[in-house]
């Protein structure tokens, strides 16, 4: 046993001495090792050290942060629509419904699909679109007008008023789930969603109206309430969702006659001509938060 302890002490002393000597003789090798990339480096201590080796391991950890856009509500329908101006704003009007076309001159519009590539647009001076139109024009895909007649007549009927819920109201029929520019030049895009008695006018910063481009929303229900203000904040817009149709089988639209003529616009009676209404229409469906950021 004494011989075994003595042998162990001698071997330990040799090992310590060999490492001390190796430190002086192999400094160049260690310096070269420190300049290498993060890999495992194995360097012999010296020839006299026998089996002794030194191992260095470097581990790099990468952290990835993923941002997920909040999903927005969509009707997932292909709506027929006619994209045109609503006074000084732009809008995707529903097909087959007598909608308010202008709050400034009190005119109404009925856009109807005569075929998948043929749209008829009639303008009227009275609600209901039952009298003789003041103008009637047909459009095809060869024209510059933007429309779709290959989908369904789905829509949200939005009843709006400018000075309060008890003041004069205007019914605007919007196509559902259609991403369109609300202004020209295009700076903000809108898409309308509805379900039963609730609806949303959604605002996006991209023409795709993708979730990642979502910016703001104006929510509405079956009760008239404050929706939003104009960019100046001086005029408040009130409104409610009066009707939500998400399937063509639920519609009771008016079908236009295929034999139509084109006439010149007549003189219409002004139903709204005060400055507050003009200010409201100027940015009717543009969120005040977005406009203030521009």
C-alpha positions as CSV (number, residue, x, y, z in Angstrom):
1,X,0.0,0.0,0.0
2,X,2.8,2.4,0.8
3,X,4.4,1.6,-2.5
4,X,1.1,2.3,-4.3
5,X,0.7,5.7,-2.6
6,X,4.3,6.6,-3.4
7,X,3.8,5.7,-7.1
8,X,0.6,7.8,-7.2
9,X,2.3,10.8,-5.7
10,X,5.2,10.5,-8.2
11,X,2.8,10.3,-11.2
12,X,0.8,13.3,-10.0
13,X,4.0,15.3,-9.6
14,X,5.1,14.4,-13.1
15,X,1.8,15.4,-14.6
16,X,1.8,18.8,-12.9
17,X,5.4,19.3,-14.0
18,X,4.6,18.3,-17.6
19,X,1.6,20.8,-17.8
20,X,3.8,23.6,-16.4
21,X,6.5,22.9,-19.0
22,X,3.9,22.4,-21.8
23,X,2.5,25.9,-21.0
24,X,5.8,27.5,-21.9
25,X,6.5,25.4,-25.0
26,X,3.2,25.5,-26.7
27,X,2.1,29.1,-26.2
28,X,2.0,29.7,-30.0
29,X,-0.3,26.8,-30.5
30,X,-2.7,28.2,-27.9
31,X,-2.7,31.6,-29.5
32,X,-3.6,30.1,-32.8
33,X,-6.4,28.2,-31.2
34,X,-7.9,31.4,-29.7
35,X,-8.3,32.9,-33.2
36,X,-10.3,30.0,-34.6
37,X,-14.0,29.9,-34.9
38,X,-16.4,28.4,-32.4
39,X,-15.4,24.8,-32.9
40,X,-13.9,22.1,-30.6
41,X,-10.0,22.5,-30.5
42,X,-7.9,19.6,-29.2
43,X,-4.2,20.5,-28.5
44,X,-1.5,18.1,-27.2
45,X,0.2,19.5,-24.1
46,X,3.7,18.2,-25.2
47,X,5.4,15.0,-26.4
48,X,6.6,14.3,-22.9
49,X,3.1,14.5,-21.4
50,X,2.1,11.3,-23.1
51,X,-1.7,11.1,-23.3
52,X,-2.6,14.5,-21.7
53,X,-4.9,16.7,-23.9
54,X,-6.8,20.0,-23.5
55,X,-10.3,20.5,-25.0
56,X,-12.2,23.9,-25.4
57,X,-15.8,24.0,-26.6
58,X,-17.7,27.2,-27.5
59,X,-21.6,27.2,-27.8
60,X,-23.6,29.9,-29.6
61,X,-27.3,30.4,-28.9
62,X,-29.6,32.3,-31.4
63,X,-32.9,33.7,-30.2
64,X,-35.6,34.3,-32.8
65,X,-38.6,36.6,-32.2
66,X,-41.8,36.0,-34.2
67,X,-44.5,38.7,-34.5
68,X,-48.0,37.4,-35.4
69,X,-50.7,39.7,-36.8
70,X,-54.0,39.7,-35.0
71,X,-56.6,38.0,-37.3
72,X,-59.4,40.3,-38.5
73,X,-63.0,39.4,-39.1
74,X,-63.8,38.6,-42.8
75,X,-67.0,37.3,-44.4
76,X,-65.0,35.2,-46.9
77,X,-67.4,35.9,-49.7
78,X,-67.0,37.1,-53.3
79,X,-69.2,40.1,-53.5
80,X,-70.5,41.7,-56.7
81,X,-69.7,45.4,-56.4
82,X,-69.3,48.7,-58.2
83,X,-66.3,50.8,-57.1
84,X,-67.0,54.5,-57.5
85,X,-67.0,57.8,-55.7
86,X,-69.4,58.7,-52.8
87,X,-69.1,62.5,-53.1
88,X,-65.4,63.1,-52.4
89,X,-64.7,59.6,-51.0
90,X,-64.6,56.2,-52.8
91,X,-66.7,53.2,-52.0
92,X,-67.4,49.6,-53.0
93,X,-71.2,49.8,-53.6
94,X,-73.3,46.7,-53.4
95,X,-75.0,45.4,-56.6
96,X,-78.8,45.4,-56.9
97,X,-79.6,47.8,-54.1
98,X,-80.9,51.4,-54.3
99,X,-78.2,53.2,-52.4
100,X,-77.5,56.8,-51.5
101,X,-75.0,58.0,-54.2
102,X,-74.4,61.5,-52.9
103,X,-75.2,63.2,-49.7
104,X,-74.5,66.6,-51.3
105,X,-77.0,66.5,-54.1
106,X,-79.3,63.9,-52.7
107,X,-79.0,61.5,-55.6
108,X,-79.4,57.7,-55.5
109,X,-77.9,54.9,-57.5
110,X,-78.9,51.4,-58.6
111,X,-76.0,49.3,-60.1
112,X,-77.1,46.0,-61.6
113,X,-75.2,43.2,-63.3
114,X,-76.8,42.3,-66.6
115,X,-74.1,39.7,-67.3
116,X,-70.8,38.7,-65.8
117,X,-69.2,41.3,-68.0
118,X,-71.9,43.9,-68.2
119,X,-72.8,46.4,-65.6
120,X,-75.7,48.9,-65.7
121,X,-75.6,52.0,-63.5
122,X,-78.8,54.1,-63.1
123,X,-78.9,57.4,-61.2
124,X,-82.1,58.6,-59.6
125,X,-83.3,61.8,-57.8
126,X,-85.6,60.1,-55.4
127,X,-85.3,57.3,-52.8
128,X,-86.4,53.8,-53.9
129,X,-85.0,54.2,-57.5
130,X,-88.5,53.6,-58.8
131,X,-88.9,56.7,-61.0
132,X,-87.3,57.4,-64.3
133,X,-83.5,57.5,-64.0
134,X,-81.8,60.8,-64.6
135,X,-79.0,58.9,-66.3
136,X,-78.2,55.3,-67.3
137,X,-74.9,53.9,-68.5
138,X,-73.7,50.4,-69.3
139,X,-70.1,49.3,-68.7
140,X,-68.0,46.3,-69.7
141,X,-64.5,45.1,-68.7
142,X,-63.2,47.2,-71.6
143,X,-64.1,50.4,-69.8
144,X,-62.2,52.0,-67.0
145,X,-64.9,51.3,-64.4
146,X,-64.0,48.9,-61.6
147,X,-66.7,46.3,-60.9
148,X,-67.4,42.6,-60.3
149,X,-70.3,40.7,-61.6
150,X,-69.1,37.1,-61.2
151,X,-69.8,36.8,-57.4
152,X,-72.8,37.1,-55.1
153,X,-75.0,40.1,-54.1
154,X,-73.9,40.2,-50.5
155,X,-73.9,43.5,-48.6
156,X,-74.2,45.5,-45.4
157,X,-76.8,48.3,-45.3
158,X,-75.3,51.1,-43.2
159,X,-77.6,53.9,-42.1
160,X,-75.6,57.0,-41.3
161,X,-76.4,60.5,-40.1
162,X,-74.1,63.5,-39.6
163,X,-75.4,65.7,-36.8
164,X,-77.0,63.0,-34.5
165,X,-79.1,59.9,-34.6
166,X,-82.3,61.9,-34.7
167,X,-81.2,63.9,-37.8
168,X,-81.7,63.1,-41.5
169,X,-80.4,59.6,-42.3
170,X,-78.8,58.1,-45.4
171,X,-78.7,54.5,-46.4
172,X,-75.5,53.3,-48.0
173,X,-75.2,49.7,-49.3
174,X,-71.7,48.4,-49.1
175,X,-70.3,45.2,-50.7
176,X,-68.7,42.8,-48.2
177,X,-65.1,41.8,-47.9
178,X,-63.9,44.0,-50.8
179,X,-60.6,45.8,-50.3
180,X,-60.7,49.2,-51.9
181,X,-59.0,52.5,-51.6
182,X,-61.0,55.1,-49.7
183,X,-59.2,58.1,-51.0
184,X,-57.4,59.3,-54.2
185,X,-54.5,59.1,-54.2
186,X,-54.7,55.9,-52.3
187,X,-53.5,56.3,-48.7
188,X,-55.9,54.1,-46.7
189,X,-58.0,51.1,-47.7
190,X,-61.3,49.8,-46.3
191,X,-63.1,46.5,-46.1
192,X,-66.6,46.0,-44.6
193,X,-67.6,43.1,-42.5
194,X,-71.0,42.2,-41.0
195,X,-72.7,39.3,-39.1
196,X,-76.3,39.5,-38.0
197,X,-76.6,42.8,-36.1
198,X,-72.9,43.7,-35.8
199,X,-70.5,45.1,-38.4
200,X,-67.1,46.7,-38.9
201,X,-65.6,49.2,-41.3
202,X,-62.0,48.1,-41.2
203,X,-59.0,50.3,-42.2
204,X,-55.8,49.0,-43.7
205,X,-52.5,50.5,-44.8
206,X,-52.1,48.2,-47.8
207,X,-54.2,47.3,-50.9
208,X,-54.2,43.7,-49.8
209,X,-56.2,44.4,-46.6
210,X,-54.1,41.7,-45.0
211,X,-54.1,41.2,-41.2
212,X,-50.5,42.6,-41.0
213,X,-51.6,45.8,-42.6
214,X,-54.6,46.4,-40.3
215,X,-54.8,49.8,-38.7
216,X,-58.1,50.8,-37.2
217,X,-61.8,49.9,-37.1
218,X,-65.2,51.6,-36.7
219,X,-67.7,49.2,-35.1
220,X,-71.4,49.3,-35.4
221,X,-74.5,47.4,-34.4
222,X,-78.3,47.6,-34.8
223,X,-78.5,50.7,-32.6
224,X,-77.5,54.1,-33.9
225,X,-74.4,55.4,-32.1
226,X,-71.3,57.5,-32.6
227,X,-69.0,55.9,-35.1
228,X,-66.1,58.3,-35.7
229,X,-65.2,61.9,-36.4
230,X,-63.8,63.7,-39.5
231,X,-60.1,64.4,-39.7
232,X,-60.6,67.9,-38.2
233,X,-62.7,66.4,-35.4
234,X,-65.3,69.0,-35.9
235,X,-68.0,66.7,-37.3
236,X,-69.2,63.5,-35.8
237,X,-70.5,60.6,-37.8
238,X,-73.3,58.5,-36.4
239,X,-74.7,55.3,-37.8
240,X,-75.9,51.7,-37.4
241,X,-76.0,48.4,-39.3
242,X,-79.5,48.1,-40.6
243,X,-79.1,44.9,-42.6
244,X,-76.5,42.2,-43.2
245,X,-76.8,39.8,-46.2
246,X,-74.0,37.3,-46.6
247,X,-75.7,35.0,-49.2
248,X,-77.3,35.8,-52.5
249,X,-80.2,33.5,-51.6
250,X,-81.2,36.1,-48.9
251,X,-81.3,39.1,-51.2
252,X,-84.4,40.8,-52.6
253,X,-82.5,43.0,-55.1
254,X,-84.0,44.8,-58.0
255,X,-83.0,43.5,-61.4
256,X,-82.5,46.1,-64.2
257,X,-83.8,45.7,-67.7
258,X,-81.3,44.7,-70.3
259,X,-82.7,47.2,-72.8
260,X,-81.4,50.5,-71.4
261,X,-80.6,53.9,-72.9
262,X,-78.1,56.5,-72.0
263,X,-79.3,59.9,-71.1
264,X,-77.8,63.1,-69.7
265,X,-78.0,63.8,-66.0
266,X,-81.0,65.9,-65.0
267,X,-81.3,68.5,-62.3
268,X,-81.6,66.9,-58.9
269,X,-83.0,68.3,-55.7
270,X,-80.5,69.0,-53.0
271,X,-81.2,67.0,-49.8
272,X,-78.1,68.1,-48.0
273,X,-76.2,71.2,-48.7
274,X,-74.7,72.5,-45.4
275,X,-71.0,72.7,-44.7
276,X,-71.0,70.2,-41.9
277,X,-72.3,67.4,-44.2
278,X,-69.8,68.3,-46.9
279,X,-67.0,68.1,-44.3
280,X,-68.3,64.7,-43.2
281,X,-68.5,63.3,-46.7
282,X,-65.0,64.4,-47.5
283,X,-63.6,61.7,-45.4
284,X,-66.7,59.7,-44.6
285,X,-65.2,56.3,-44.2
286,X,-61.6,57.3,-43.3
287,X,-60.7,56.8,-39.6
288,X,-59.7,60.0,-37.8
289,X,-56.8,58.3,-36.1
290,X,-55.2,57.4,-39.4
291,X,-55.7,60.8,-41.0
292,X,-54.1,62.5,-38.0
293,X,-51.0,60.4,-38.5
294,X,-50.4,61.2,-42.1
